[in-house]
Amino acid sequence: MSPDPKILLQLVTMRMPFGKYKGWLICNLPVTYLEWFHNKGFPSGKLGMLLETMHVIKINGLDDILKPLKRNEFNKH
C-alpha cells in the first residue's frame, strides 16, 4: 500500500499548534518529541494521525519520501 499523497502534503505544510515546538512544521519535529507522544499517547483527531504518521516515517528512516514535497512547497513561496 502506498502512502496517501494528501497526508504527506499535510506533513510538510501543517504546523504544530501547541507545545514546545509550536509553529514548527510537523515534518521537522524531532524524533524525540514524536517518541514522547508515542509513549504518552498521540492527540486525537487529524493532528494525532499526522504526528503518528510522522513518527512511523522517522523511525523507519523514510524521511526521503517527503523531500520532493518539501522542495515543491518551498518553491511556491
Buried (B, 14 or more C-beta within 10 A) or exposed (E): EEBEEEEBBBBBBBEBEEEEBEEBBBBBBEBEBBEEBBEEEBBEEEBEBBBBBBBEBBEEEEEEEBEEBBEEBEEEE
